[in-house]
Structure formats: C-alpha cells, structure tokens
Amino acid sequence: ITVGIVSISFLVSTTMAGGGVLMSLRAESAQAADQKLMTLIIVPAMIIQILPLLFMDQLRTIIPSMDGNQFLTVFIAVFVIIDVRLFIAALAFFQRSRMYLD
C-alpha cells in the first residue's frame, strides 16, 4: 500500500508539473499560464467527484470484483505513459532562443 501511495503521488505530481511546463511554454503571460493550469487542476477534480454519483450502480458491481494490485498496476502504467508523453512534448516545444534570463 505504501509503495502504491508513493508511486501515485509521484506520478500525479510529475503529470501536473509537466502540464504546467507545457502551459507556461505556450502561454502569453504568467497569469494566462496560471489560469490555464488552475483549470487543468479544478475541472478534473470536479469530474472525479461527480462521476461516482452518475455511475453508482455500475460501481457497486465493479468495485467488489476488482483486484487492488491490478487496478494499481493499470493506474501507474497510464500515468507513466502520460508523463512520458508530456516530457517528450515539453522537449519538442522548448526553444532555447526564446528563453530570457533578465
């Protein structure tokens, strides 16, 4: 359980950091990047809270038959794929000539 919690928190934080990097590379200003990042954080959190209410009957049949290790493995694999894609996209969009040090 501890390894799963640490893995999930690491993967979620790197996903959010990768999304923040991509948004800051594409945004016109820091305020625009901040607003987009807040939207990226708040909207999924709202959806996660609403989904169980919409699919309560299906969840009651799925959750008892679900194996925790399988769920954790799939969850971690999905986040690893998302993280790798975000990292590749950030490397592709980064342009050294646009970086300002002043």
Steps between C-alpha positions, in 0.01 A plus 500: 500500500782741587677441169174561314433825684852629442490396133163662437596825673827517304330430167215745558745774604721443195193505277390833646853640472523386138165661423617819668819506296308452176252770590770747598683435172185574299350782708532868425554593864548341840143593594360323193706191581376509860136523394535210258678289760229569759241389245702184440497429875145600594300350211629140544449527876137599442451218249650246742248608764200482262577171320430269796157658537417440134622141488415378851327179385788397273755579771319277751549202268854583383671597825443173693641295210803725449846389608696784660834397351362489147334839542821651639707355217267638232479839675878529526551387139254762372670778696848389386383521137347844559819622674726375221284666235495829691878488537548433128258780410678745732835413340352548154348841581795640695700752298821632651487821295176603671642472852561829678739524791430862600 
